[in-house]
Amino acid sequence: MEAHLIASHISPLTVREAAAAGLVLGSAFADDPLMRYYFEGDEDRLRPVRKTMTLATSLTLRYGTAFGLERGATLIGVALLLPPAVRDLPLPAVIAAVLQTPTLWRPRALARHFKVTSSIEAHRPAFPCWTLLSLGVRPADQHRGVGTALLQHVLRWLPSKDPVILETDNERNLPLYLRHGFEIASEFVPDSERGPRTWSMVRAEAG
């Protein structure tokens, strides 16, 4: 582990930390191709992305597990993980969350979200597997080993024989996952080829 991470620690997140996790993931994904697609034309994209990631963290904590990497008392990295019994955040729960924040998503953004989700599901394997729903690092701490440390922790925490999947729409993320045993299962452009190019990746089991 890099020197600046020696004083860091990784632990499961609680519901009380969902807002802090949303801030981390929101800042990490504000310029992500998928978020740019959802919130195309928004002058202040960071605000809806942060709120979206806070909702995603809250729902993940209800149906799965979230881990946070803290340096000192500051949360700088977050990973969201769903178990094999939950292939994605349940649609009724997503709709209920959206209805609680009706000004968060414009109708176009919401329609794009559901179409992208449908495309992603069509490219996921049929067998049961864990889903690494999201892994993000605060921009100021990126490229310093934080994402690697989080990913390694998640993979050690998982049962070694259980497969895990993820999707990324950022090509620069591919080397990190390839180094940790993931393989590209498919490459596609979601929402009838209107969304960002996406890579579906699978890690069959620990090597």
N, C-alpha and C positions, 0 to 999 in steps of 0.2 A: 504494500500500500504506500502511496506517495506520502512524503513527509508531512504535508499540510493536512492529511487525512488522519494522522495518528490520533489526534484528539477527538475524532469524530466517532459517532456510534449510530447503529441502525436498529430500529425497534418498530414493532407494530404501531400503527396509528390508531387513535381513538376518534369517536364522533366529535369530540370537542376540538380536535385538530383539523377538521375538514376544511374550515375556512383558510387556515394557514397553508394547507396542502393545495387548495385551489389557487392561492396566490403564486405558489411556486410553479405549479403546472401551467397556470395561465400565462405567466411570463415566459416559461419555456416554450410554449406552443403558440404564442401570439403571431409569429410569422410562419407557422407551419402551413404547408400547401392546403391541407384540408380545412383548417380554420379560415384561411383566406378565401376558400371556395364557399364555405358556409356564410361568412360575414362579408362577402364581396360588396364593396361600396361603402361600408361603414367607416366613418371618419375616425372613430375611437374603437378600434377592434379589440384592444386589450381588455376593456371592461367586459364585453360579453364573453370573451374567451375565459377570463378569470371566473366569471359566474358559472359558465358551462362546466369548467373543470372542478369547481366546488361541488356542483350537483353530482358530477360523475364520481367524485370521491365519496360523497355521502351515500350514494347508492351502492358503490363498491363495498363500503363498510357494512352495509346491510346484507349484502349477498355474498361477499367474498372477503378479501384481506388487502390491507394497504400497509406498506412499509415506508418509513421516513428515515432519511439520513440527516442527522443534525451535526453541526460543528459548533461546539459550545452549546448555547441555548437557541441557536438559529437553525430552522429547518431549511435545507438547501436542495434536497432531492427527494423525489416521491416515486413509488412504484405501486400500481394498482393491479390486482390479480383476482381472477374469478376461478372457482373450482370447476371440475369437469361437469358437475350437475347443472351449472349455469353457463350456457354458451355465450350469453351476452346479457347486458342489463335488461331485465324484463320490460317489455313494451308498456304494460299498464303503469309500472312504476315511473318510467320515463315520462309518459304523458301526464301523470299526476304531478310530477316535479315541475314540468313545463307550465302547467296550469297555475301553479303557485307563484310563478314569476312570468306572467303573461307578456311583459314588455321585453323579455330577454331575447326571444327568437322571433324574427319576422316570419310570416308564412312561407316565404321563399326559402329561407334558411332551414326551417323545420322540414319542408318538403325535400330539400336536398339531403338533409340528415337521414331521413327514412329511406330514401333511394340508395344512398351510399351504404347504409347498414344492410340493406337487402343484397346489394352487390357483394359485400364482404362475406356475408353468410353463404352465398352461393359458391365461394371459393375456399371455404373452410373444410377441413376433413370431416368425414362422417363419424369417425371414432371419438370416444370421450377423451378430452384433453383439458389441461389448464390453459387459461387465456391470460397472457400478459397484456392487459388492456391499455396500459400507459406507463411510460417511464420517462420522467423529465427532471431536469436539473436547472436550477436558477441560472440565468444567463451569465452572471458574473463568475460562476463556479464551473462553467462548462469547459471541457477539454482539460480537466485536471484530475481525472480518475474517479470522479463522483459517480457517474453513470455506470462505469465498470464495477465499482464496489457494490452498488445497489443490485446490479444484474447478478453478480456472483453470489450475493447474499440470497436473492430469490431462488436461484438454481440450487444452492445448498439446502435451502429450506424445503424445497419440493421433494417428494418421494423420487428416488433416482430412476425408477422404472416408468414414471408417469410422463407422457409426452406433454409438451407445452407449445402453444402457438402464439403468434403475434402478427400484427399488420403494421407496416410503416409506409408512409407516403413521402419520406425524405430519404433519398438515395444515399446520402452521406452516413446514414445510420447503419447501412448494410454491413460494413466491415466489422463493427462491434459485435453484431449478432452472429455473423459467420465465424468469428474467432471463438465464440462460446458454444459452438456445436449446432447452431441453427442452419437449416438449409432453405433455399428459396423453393417454395412449393408451387407458387404461381405468381404471375405478374399481369396486372389488369388495370383498366381505367374504369372506375365505377360510375354509376349513374348514367348508363348508356353512353359511355366514353365522353362525358362532359366534366367529370371530376378529375382530381389529380391522380397521376400514375401511382399505383399501390403495389406493394410486394407482400404476399402472404408467406410467412416463414414458419417452419416446424422444427422442433428439436425432439427427436424420437425418444431419446433417453440419455442419461448421463454416460459419457464415454469414458 
